[in-house]
């Protein structure tokens, strides 16, 4: 038994030293232009989904996510803060997105009405090692819920003409006259 424990300990030490040498050597390419291998990518995806799933229930879904005033507020914030990376119907993301890895998803192609809680958590907290920032430092929960509502309830159903019409009608906002989301 003593021999087995010594073998395990030596193996662990060799693995830690090997990992340290690899990390400190600079051999791993951290460039945005260098894609992850399949193992790393699957670990990142699993970690991200499990982490979000575990934490998103901390924020109960408000009852009024389908209200037009909430959707308009969400549109205004999405149009100001998100469209440059995620695009919109008839609007391609900014050219800067070409240099991002992983690329931000085109939100207008993902109509998931029951995913508001997940979107809220991601918008509020961001995702490490991606280009998704956390909006908690700059936005209230009501504003973040409005963005989540717009993305999940309206965006994927809009045509390019409808999005442009909303831009003309609701594109400018003073952010002071917003309708708050009613919390349960």
C-alpha positions in Angstrom: 0.0 0.0 0.0 2.8 2.4 0.8 4.4 1.7 -2.6 1.1 2.6 -4.3 0.7 5.9 -2.4 4.3 6.9 -3.2 3.7 6.1 -6.9 0.5 8.2 -6.9 2.3 11.1 -5.2 5.3 11.0 -7.6 2.9 10.8 -10.6 1.0 13.9 -9.3 4.2 15.8 -8.7 5.5 14.9 -12.2 2.1 16.1 -13.7 2.2 19.4 -11.8 5.8 20.1 -12.7 5.1 19.2 -16.3 2.1 21.5 -16.4 4.2 24.3 -14.8 7.0 23.8 -17.4 4.5 23.8 -20.3 2.7 26.9 -19.0 5.8 28.9 -18.2 7.5 27.9 -21.5 5.0 30.0 -23.5 4.4 27.0 -25.8 0.6 27.4 -25.6 -0.6 29.9 -28.2 -3.1 32.3 -26.6 -3.8 34.2 -29.8 -7.4 34.9 -30.8 -6.5 33.5 -34.2 -5.5 30.1 -32.8 -8.5 27.9 -32.2 -8.9 25.5 -29.3 -8.4 21.8 -29.8 -11.5 19.6 -29.6 -10.8 18.6 -26.0 -10.3 22.1 -24.7 -13.4 23.3 -26.6 -15.6 20.6 -25.2 -14.3 21.3 -21.6 -15.0 25.0 -22.1 -18.5 24.4 -23.4 -19.4 21.9 -20.7 -18.0 24.2 -18.0 -19.9 27.2 -19.4 -23.3 25.5 -19.7 -23.1 23.7 -16.3 -22.0 26.9 -14.6 -24.8 29.0 -16.1 -27.4 26.3 -15.5 -26.3 26.0 -11.9 -26.6 29.8 -11.2 -29.3 31.1 -13.4 -32.1 30.1 -11.1 -30.8 32.7 -8.6 -32.9 35.2 -10.5 -36.6 34.5 -10.8 -38.2 35.4 -14.1 -40.4 38.5 -14.0 -44.0 38.2 -15.1 -44.1 41.0 -17.6 -41.3 40.0 -20.1 -43.8 40.1 -23.0 -45.1 43.6 -22.2 -44.5 46.0 -25.1 -42.8 48.6 -22.9 -40.3 46.1 -21.6 -39.6 44.9 -25.1 -39.0 48.4 -26.3 -36.6 49.1 -23.4 -34.8 45.9 -24.2 -34.7 46.8 -27.9 -33.1 50.2 -27.0 -30.4 48.6 -24.9 -29.8 45.8 -27.4 -29.5 48.3 -30.3 -27.0 50.4 -28.3 -25.0 47.7 -26.6 -25.3 44.4 -28.5 -26.0 44.8 -32.2 -22.3 45.6 -33.0 -21.3 42.1 -32.0 -24.5 40.0 -32.3 -26.1 41.7 -35.3 -29.8 42.1 -35.9 -32.2 41.3 -38.7 -30.7 43.0 -41.7 -27.7 44.3 -39.8 -24.4 42.4 -39.8 -22.1 42.5 -36.8 -19.2 45.1 -36.8 -16.1 44.0 -38.7 -14.2 43.8 -35.4 -16.1 40.5 -34.7 -14.0 38.8 -37.4 -11.0 39.0 -35.0 -12.9 37.5 -32.0 -12.7 33.9 -30.9 -15.1 32.5 -30.2 -17.3 34.6 -32.4 -20.4 36.0 -30.7 -23.5 34.2 -31.8 -26.0 36.0 -34.1 -28.8 36.5 -31.6 -31.5 37.1 -34.1 -31.1 33.6 -35.4 -31.8 32.0 -31.9 -35.4 32.4 -30.9 -35.6 30.7 -27.6 -38.6 32.1 -25.7 -38.1 29.9 -22.6 -34.4 31.0 -22.2 -34.9 34.4 -20.6 -33.4 33.3 -17.3 -30.3 32.0 -19.0 -29.9 35.1 -21.2 -30.4 37.3 -18.1 -27.6 35.5 -16.3 -25.2 35.7 -19.2 -25.9 39.4 -19.9 -25.6 40.3 -16.2 -22.4 38.3 -15.5 -20.6 37.9 -18.9 -18.6 34.8 -19.8 -14.9 34.5 -19.0 -12.5 33.8 -21.9 -15.0 35.1 -24.5 -15.8 38.6 -25.6 -19.1 38.7 -23.7 -18.8 41.4 -21.0 -20.8 41.6 -17.8 -23.4 44.3 -17.8 -24.0 44.3 -14.0 -21.6 47.2 -13.4 -23.4 49.5 -15.8 -27.1 48.3 -16.0 -29.8 47.6 -13.5 -31.5 44.2 -13.2 -34.6 45.7 -14.8 -32.6 46.9 -17.8 -30.9 43.5 -18.1 -34.3 41.7 -17.9 -35.6 44.0 -20.6 -32.6 43.0 -22.9 -33.2 39.3 -22.1 -36.9 39.8 -22.9 -36.2 41.5 -26.2 -33.7 38.8 -27.3 -35.9 35.8 -26.3 -39.4 37.2 -27.0 -39.1 39.4 -30.0 -35.7 39.6 -31.9 -35.8 36.3 -33.7 -39.3 37.0 -34.9 -38.4 40.4 -36.5 -37.9 41.0 -40.2 -35.2 43.4 -41.3 -37.9 45.9 -42.2 -39.5 45.6 -38.8 -36.1 46.1 -37.0 -35.4 49.2 -39.1 -38.9 50.5 -38.2 -38.2 50.0 -34.5 -34.8 51.8 -35.0 -36.7 54.8 -36.4 -39.4 54.7 -33.8 -37.4 53.7 -30.6 -33.8 54.1 -31.6 -33.1 57.1 -29.4 -33.6 56.9 -25.6 -32.7 59.0 -22.6 -32.6 55.9 -20.4 -34.3 57.8 -17.7 -37.9 57.2 -18.8 -37.7 53.5 -19.1 -40.4 51.2 -17.8 -39.1 48.9 -15.1 -39.6 45.2 -15.2 -41.9 44.0 -12.5 -40.1 41.6 -10.2 -42.1 38.6 -8.9 
